[in-house]
C-alpha cells in the first residue's frame, strides 16, 4: 500500500510540475501580448521551471528516498 502511494505521489508531483510550467508559459505569453514584449513565453518558461523546482523538487526528493528505502 505504501509503495503504491509513493508511486502515485511521485506521478502527481511530476504532473503538478508540468502544470506549473505550462501555466507560467501561458501567463508570460499573455503578458507579452498585453505589454507588447517579444519574449514573454521565454520569461514564463524560466520562471515556471524555477517555481516548479522550488515547489516540486523537495517532494520529488522525498518520493525518491522512499522508493530507495523500500528496495
C-alpha positions, 0 to 999 in steps of 0.5 A: 500500500505504501509503495503504491502511494509513493508511486502515485505521489511521485506521478502527481508531483511530476504532473503538478510540475508540468502544470506549473510550467505550462501555466507560467508559459501561458501567463508570460505569453499573455503578458507579452501580448498585453505589454507588447514584449517579444519574449514573454513565453521565454520569461514564463518558461524560466520562471515556471521551471524555477517555481516548479523546482522550488515547489516540486523538487523537495517532494520529488526528493522525498518520493525518491528516498522512499522508493530507495528505502523500500528496495 
